[in-house]
Amino acid sequence: MELYVILRRSGWSSGAELEQAAARSTRVGEEEMADDVRWIRSYVLDEGAGTVGTVCIYEATSPEAIRRHASAADLPVDEIIRVADTVLVRPDPQAASA
């Protein structure tokens, strides 16, 4: 599998809506596509005007697998970018909420 960044801009109108999307994503990934996609982490973006987006890190067999996963989980996808390398300066800080 390769590592990918998925950009989802202003995908949700509330945190509650995003939580529902995360549950669908987890279910589809674990139950239907475990050999093709693996959700690593997401950063939630404050897009203003009450909407939120995400930058998601996934392992996947291909961008097409990510698109199939997004379609099955009813998730938006604005852009998919393959990660060429990782430079870790320090670990992510502790999240304010999970």
ABEGO torsion letter per residue (X at the ends): XBBBBBBBBGABABAAAAAAAAAAAAAAAAAAAAAABBBABBBBBBAEGGBBBBBBBBBBABAAAAAAAAAAAGBBBABBBBBABBBBABBBBBBABX
